Amino acid sequence: MEIKEITRQSISYVDNYIYFFYISVVNYINMKYDFVNELGYLGLAVRLKRLSEAMVHSGRQMYKILGKDIEPNWFLIFKLLKKYEQLSVTEMAAKLHFSHPSIITMVSKMEKAGYLACTTDKSDSRKKNFTLTQKAVDNLPEFEQIWEAGTEGVRNLFPEDSNFMNQLESLEILYSQKDFKTRTLNELGK
């Protein structure tokens, strides 16, 4: 009786071990195999978007854990308005190279959360200017501490002698000079 139980437990243990080993191998293979990676340069935009989405999702989780009621991309607006004090949507879009709708979405959420104040421009009633509220100013030191830790965390992904940021900047410059459409049509001889 005692031997059968040990055997049953052993089999159960072995079965569980084999199952978890199998799952680990499958997960490892799935992690290594990535169809998008197979696409090479054709998959570049998808890979950058996927990485961006993963970072934003992780950022949301981090802010939730820290009990902060901000979105991962709001740091851009906080930093811009800290530097320039007051900007319109058009000015923010120009400085960040973002679309107007993207900026409007961000500032609307930030205003609703109490981090931005909006005033109408005295010379042009259609123009709205944004400034940081006292709530934003009060929270900024803590947010900046989080952003600095995030910067270090990302920097630690790369070796010290990494040239990634320079390469990324070069890519952005080259792309701004000739976009995907133009480059593809050139290759097609159009």
BELPEFEN-V67571 format. One record per residue. N is the residue number from 1. RES is the residue in one letter. BURIAL is b if it has 24 or more other ideal C-beta (glycine too) atoms within 12 Angstrom, else e. Layout:
n={N | N}
res={RES | RES}
burial={BURIAL | BURIAL}
This chain:
n={1 | 2 | 3 | 4 | 5 | 6 | 7 | 8 | 9 | 10 | 11 | 12 | 13 | 14 | 15 | 16 | 17 | 18 | 19 | 20 | 21 | 22 | 23 | 24 | 25 | 26 | 27 | 28 | 29 | 30 | 31 | 32 | 33 | 34 | 35 | 36 | 37 | 38 | 39 | 40 | 41 | 42 | 43 | 44 | 45 | 46 | 47 | 48 | 49 | 50 | 51 | 52 | 53 | 54 | 55 | 56 | 57 | 58 | 59 | 60 | 61 | 62 | 63 | 64 | 65 | 66 | 67 | 68 | 69 | 70 | 71 | 72 | 73 | 74 | 75 | 76 | 77 | 78 | 79 | 80 | 81 | 82 | 83 | 84 | 85 | 86 | 87 | 88 | 89 | 90 | 91 | 92 | 93 | 94 | 95 | 96 | 97 | 98 | 99 | 100 | 101 | 102 | 103 | 104 | 105 | 106 | 107 | 108 | 109 | 110 | 111 | 112 | 113 | 114 | 115 | 116 | 117 | 118 | 119 | 120 | 121 | 122 | 123 | 124 | 125 | 126 | 127 | 128 | 129 | 130 | 131 | 132 | 133 | 134 | 135 | 136 | 137 | 138 | 139 | 140 | 141 | 142 | 143 | 144 | 145 | 146 | 147 | 148 | 149 | 150 | 151 | 152 | 153 | 154 | 155 | 156 | 157 | 158 | 159 | 160 | 161 | 162 | 163 | 164 | 165 | 166 | 167 | 168 | 169 | 170 | 171 | 172 | 173 | 174 | 175 | 176 | 177 | 178 | 179 | 180 | 181 | 182 | 183 | 184 | 185 | 186 | 187 | 188 | 189 | 190}
res={M | E | I | K | E | I | T | R | Q | S | I | S | Y | V | D | N | Y | I | Y | F | F | Y | I | S | V | V | N | Y | I | N | M | K | Y | D | F | V | N | E | L | G | Y | L | G | L | A | V | R | L | K | R | L | S | E | A | M | V | H | S | G | R | Q | M | Y | K | I | L | G | K | D | I | E | P | N | W | F | L | I | F | K | L | L | K | K | Y | E | Q | L | S | V | T | E | M | A | A | K | L | H | F | S | H | P | S | I | I | T | M | V | S | K | M | E | K | A | G | Y | L | A | C | T | T | D | K | S | D | S | R | K | K | N | F | T | L | T | Q | K | A | V | D | N | L | P | E | F | E | Q | I | W | E | A | G | T | E | G | V | R | N | L | F | P | E | D | S | N | F | M | N | Q | L | E | S | L | E | I | L | Y | S | Q | K | D | F | K | T | R | T | L | N | E | L | G | K}
burial={e | e | e | e | e | e | e | e | e | e | e | e | e | e | e | e | e | e | e | e | e | e | e | e | e | e | e | e | e | e | e | e | e | e | e | e | e | e | e | e | e | e | e | e | e | e | e | e | e | e | e | e | e | e | e | e | e | e | b | e | e | e | b | e | e | e | e | b | e | b | b | b | b | b | b | b | b | b | e | b | b | e | e | e | e | e | b | b | b | e | b | b | b | e | e | b | e | e | e | e | e | e | b | e | e | b | b | e | e | b | b | e | b | e | b | b | b | b | e | e | e | e | e | e | e | e | e | b | b | b | b | b | e | e | e | b | e | e | b | b | e | e | b | e | e | b | b | e | e | e | e | e | e | e | e | e | e | e | e | e | e | e | e | e | e | e | e | e | e | e | e | e | e | e | e | e | e | e | e | e | e | e | e | e | e | e | e | e | e | e}
